[in-house]
Amino acid sequence: MTTTMSIRELTRNGAMISGYDYIDIEDRKSHEYKGVFVSARLADEVKTFLEQRLKREKQAKLDRIMKYAGKGSISKRFDGLTSSEIREKKAREQYGE
């Protein structure tokens, strides 16, 4: 069972919460949808669902980033050199001394 109410109604009459599975929260003046309030008996299921969804989204972002990881690795011949020394060495190799 569900209903729609404003935040003000929800805070003034907290006992109504127990009669609904979830309550849609809406701004009464602008009729803008603000969110959902979930009853305590469904809270664990909703938390589990949201945690799994957020975990999948984070993993997808990480997978997109990781496909480029290591592509900018520095060659072994430049180990221990500063960035300016690397540029100097590359210039010498390309244009000679």
Secondary structure as the mmCIF struct_conf table of DSSP 4:
data_model
#
loop_
_struct_conf.conf_type_id
_struct_conf.id
_struct_conf.beg_label_comp_id
_struct_conf.beg_label_asym_id
_struct_conf.beg_label_seq_id
_struct_conf.end_label_comp_id
_struct_conf.end_label_asym_id
_struct_conf.end_label_seq_id
STRN STRN1 THR A 2 MET A 5
HELX_RH_AL_P HELX_RH_AL_P1 ILE A 7 ARG A 12
HELX_RH_3T_P HELX_RH_3T_P1 GLY A 14 GLY A 19
BEND BEND1 ASP A 21 ASP A 21
STRN STRN2 TYR A 22 ASP A 27
TURN_TY1_P TURN_TY1_P1 ARG A 28 HIS A 31
STRN STRN3 GLU A 32 VAL A 38
HELX_RH_AL_P HELX_RH_AL_P2 ALA A 40 MET A 66
TURN_TY1_P TURN_TY1_P2 LYS A 67 GLY A 72
HELX_LH_PP_P HELX_LH_PP_P1 SER A 73 SER A 75
HELX_RH_3T_P HELX_RH_3T_P2 LYS A 76 PHE A 78
TURN_TY1_P TURN_TY1_P3 ASP A 79 GLY A 80
HELX_RH_AL_P HELX_RH_AL_P3 SER A 83 TYR A 95
#
